[in-house]
Amino acid sequence: MGLVGVLAGAEPFSADGGGPAGQVGVVVCHGFTGCPQSMRPWAEGLAAAGYTVRLPRLPGHGTTWQEMQATRWPDWYGEVDRAYTELQGRCDTVFAVGLSMGGTLAFRLAEQHADTIAGIVTVNAFLASRDKRLLLLPVLKHLLPSLPGVGSDIKKPGVTELAYARTPLKAVASLAEMQKDVRANLGLIRCPVLAFHSRDDHVVDSSTSALLAAELGPTGRYTEVELTESFHVATLDNDFPAILAGSLDFVRTLTPAAS
């Protein structure tokens, strides 16, 4: 049974690992208008490997889009930052992984905790867009409360993302503010980054991949992997086994003693 007011399946996930692997923590960040459901397989896969995992439900998500309309990016980031701080207090090493806006949040964690975070893995992170309609957000958010939703961009038949049918525009405008902040501080990132991106993505265009390659590629700590059999929500799509295996290899390589 779900929490009161929270959609069934949208509950947060938490697991405490044991032994040396349990001293490695991973913060798992879901995307915009989505919920932990889209990241549950990834979180459970990391937990099955023995790691200590926290997958929070971001404020305004997993309930109603009207509730999300009243939240802003500091609310969403604050939740993952709290999860990171908790894991930092109990684990020797902490990573962050994220899908879409969850990737944006993971990048901000890597900027704000540059001295301590061990690495991040992102799937179709959303840092930039060529959509000219976004330029109208400062005005449009006062004229329209919402637009059609962007969830369930999944190639695999019969799979559905638990996401809002509407996209709250004031929240979108706040997301754009966070993206601007994260883009301006990419130079602060010092940890390794593994970035998966879908060749066919109907939500996030290729401008984010181009930006990351230009900004982080020269550091030698940035690795990009193309997904050919998944759309935007690749964590629920055909390429998920490759995402899980790649992220596990990434963590094991950076924590050889725990592994």
C-alpha positions in Angstrom: 0.0 0.0 0.0 1.3 3.4 -0.9 1.8 6.4 1.4 -1.2 8.6 1.9 -1.5 11.0 -1.0 1.3 9.3 -2.9 0.5 7.2 -6.0 0.9 3.5 -5.7 4.4 2.7 -7.0 5.7 6.2 -6.4 7.1 5.5 -3.0 10.8 6.1 -2.2 13.2 3.2 -1.9 15.9 2.6 0.6 18.3 -0.3 1.2 21.3 -0.7 3.6 24.0 -2.9 2.2 26.3 -5.1 4.3 30.0 -5.9 4.3 32.5 -3.8 2.4 30.1 -3.1 -0.4 27.6 -1.6 2.1 30.2 1.1 2.7 29.5 2.4 -0.8 26.4 4.5 -1.1 24.4 5.5 -4.1 21.9 8.3 -4.4 19.3 7.5 -7.2 17.5 10.5 -8.7 14.3 10.3 -10.8 13.2 12.7 -13.4 10.8 15.7 -13.9 7.1 14.8 -13.5 8.1 11.2 -12.9 8.7 9.3 -9.6 10.8 6.6 -8.1 9.0 4.0 -10.2 11.1 4.8 -13.2 14.3 4.2 -11.2 13.2 1.3 -9.0 14.8 -1.4 -11.1 18.1 0.5 -11.1 18.0 1.1 -7.4 17.1 -2.5 -6.7 19.9 -3.7 -9.0 22.5 -1.6 -7.0 21.1 -2.8 -3.7 21.3 -6.5 -4.9 25.0 -5.8 -5.5 25.3 -5.0 -1.8 25.5 -1.2 -2.0 23.6 1.2 0.3 21.0 2.9 -1.8 18.7 5.9 -1.4 16.0 6.7 -4.0 14.0 9.6 -2.6 10.7 10.9 -4.0 11.2 14.5 -5.0 8.8 17.1 -3.6 5.7 17.5 -5.8 6.3 14.3 -7.6 4.2 11.1 -7.4 1.1 12.9 -6.2 -0.6 15.4 -8.6 0.8 17.9 -11.1 -1.1 20.6 -9.3 1.0 19.9 -6.2 4.2 19.9 -8.3 3.2 23.4 -9.6 3.9 24.8 -6.1 7.5 23.3 -5.9 10.7 24.7 -7.3 14.1 23.3 -8.1 15.7 24.1 -4.7 13.0 21.7 -3.2 14.0 18.9 -5.6 17.7 19.4 -5.2 17.3 19.7 -1.4 15.8 16.2 -1.2 18.7 14.5 -3.1 21.2 16.6 -1.2 19.8 15.4 2.1 20.0 11.8 0.8 23.7 12.4 -0.2 24.5 13.9 3.2 22.9 11.0 5.0 24.9 8.5 2.9 28.1 10.5 3.4 27.7 10.2 7.1 27.4 6.4 7.0 29.4 5.3 3.9 33.1 5.6 2.9 32.2 6.4 -0.7 29.1 7.9 -2.3 28.0 8.1 -5.9 24.9 9.5 -7.6 22.9 8.3 -10.6 20.0 10.0 -12.4 17.6 9.9 -15.2 16.7 13.1 -17.2 16.2 15.9 -14.6 17.6 13.4 -12.2 20.8 13.6 -14.2 20.7 17.4 -13.8 20.4 16.9 -10.1 23.4 14.4 -10.1 25.5 17.0 -11.9 24.6 19.6 -9.3 25.6 17.2 -6.6 28.9 16.7 -8.3 29.4 20.5 -8.4 28.4 21.2 -4.9 30.2 18.2 -3.4 33.2 18.2 -5.7 35.6 17.2 -3.0 33.7 14.2 -1.8 31.5 12.6 -4.5 33.2 9.6 -6.1 31.4 9.7 -9.5 28.1 10.1 -11.2 26.1 8.1 -13.9 23.4 9.8 -15.9 20.8 8.5 -18.4 19.5 11.1 -20.9 20.4 14.0 -18.6 18.6 17.2 -19.4 20.8 20.3 -19.3 20.0 22.0 -22.6 17.4 22.2 -25.3 16.9 23.6 -28.8 13.2 23.9 -28.2 12.5 27.6 -28.9 9.2 27.4 -26.9 11.3 27.4 -23.7 12.2 31.0 -24.4 8.6 31.9 -23.9 8.4 30.3 -20.4 8.7 33.6 -18.4 5.5 34.8 -20.0 3.8 31.5 -20.8 3.9 30.2 -17.2 1.5 33.1 -16.2 -0.9 32.3 -19.1 -1.2 28.6 -19.0 -1.0 26.3 -15.9 0.2 23.3 -17.8 0.9 21.5 -21.1 0.5 17.8 -22.1 2.9 15.5 -20.2 6.1 14.0 -21.5 6.2 10.7 -19.7 6.4 7.1 -21.0 8.7 7.8 -23.9 9.6 4.1 -24.0 10.3 1.8 -27.0 9.7 -1.5 -25.2 6.1 -2.6 -25.7 3.7 -2.8 -22.8 5.9 -0.7 -20.4 4.5 2.5 -18.9 6.2 5.2 -16.8 4.3 6.4 -13.7 4.3 10.1 -14.6 2.0 13.1 -14.8 -0.4 13.5 -17.8 0.2 17.3 -17.5 3.4 19.3 -17.3 3.2 22.2 -14.8 4.7 25.3 -16.5 5.9 27.1 -13.4 7.8 24.0 -12.4 9.3 23.9 -16.0 10.4 27.5 -15.7 12.1 26.6 -12.4 13.8 23.6 -14.0 15.2 25.9 -16.7 16.7 28.1 -13.9 18.4 25.0 -12.4 19.8 24.0 -15.8 21.3 27.4 -16.3 22.9 27.2 -12.9 24.3 23.7 -13.5 25.6 24.6 -17.0 27.5 27.6 -15.5 29.3 25.4 -13.0 30.2 22.3 -14.9 33.9 23.3 -14.6 33.7 22.5 -10.9 33.1 18.8 -11.5 36.2 16.7 -10.7 34.8 13.2 -10.4 34.4 10.6 -13.2 31.2 10.8 -15.2 29.5 8.0 -17.2 26.7 9.4 -19.4 24.3 7.2 -21.2 22.2 8.7 -23.9 19.5 7.3 -26.3 20.0 7.8 -30.0 16.2 8.1 -30.3 14.9 10.4 -27.5 11.7 12.3 -28.0 12.0 14.4 -24.8 15.7 15.5 -24.6 17.5 16.4 -27.8 21.2 15.9 -28.5 22.3 19.4 -27.3 22.9 18.1 -23.8 25.3 15.4 -25.1 27.1 18.0 -27.2 27.4 20.3 -24.2 28.8 17.7 -21.9 31.3 16.4 -24.5 32.6 19.9 -25.0 32.7 20.8 -21.4 33.8 17.6 -19.7 35.3 15.6 -22.6 38.7 17.3 -22.4 39.0 16.4 -18.7 39.5 12.7 -19.6 37.0 11.8 -16.9 33.9 11.8 -19.1 32.6 8.7 -20.8 29.6 8.6 -23.1 27.7 5.5 -24.1 25.0 5.5 -26.8 21.8 3.5 -26.3 20.3 2.2 -29.6 17.2 0.3 -28.4 15.6 2.7 -26.0 13.8 6.0 -26.0 14.0 8.6 -23.2 13.0 6.5 -20.2 15.8 4.0 -20.8 15.8 2.8 -17.2 12.5 1.0 -18.0 13.4 0.2 -21.6 15.4 -2.4 -23.7 18.8 -1.1 -22.8 18.3 -1.2 -19.0 20.5 -4.3 -18.5 23.4 -2.5 -20.2 22.8 0.6 -18.0 22.8 -1.5 -14.8 25.9 -3.5 -15.9 27.7 -0.4 -16.9 27.0 1.5 -13.7 28.0 -1.5 -11.6 31.3 -1.8 -13.5 31.8 2.0 -13.0 31.3 1.8 -9.2 33.4 -1.3 -8.9 36.3 0.2 -10.8 36.3 3.3 -8.5 35.9 1.2 -5.3 38.1 -1.8 -5.8 38.5 -2.5 -2.1 34.8 -2.6 -1.5 34.2 -4.7 -4.6 
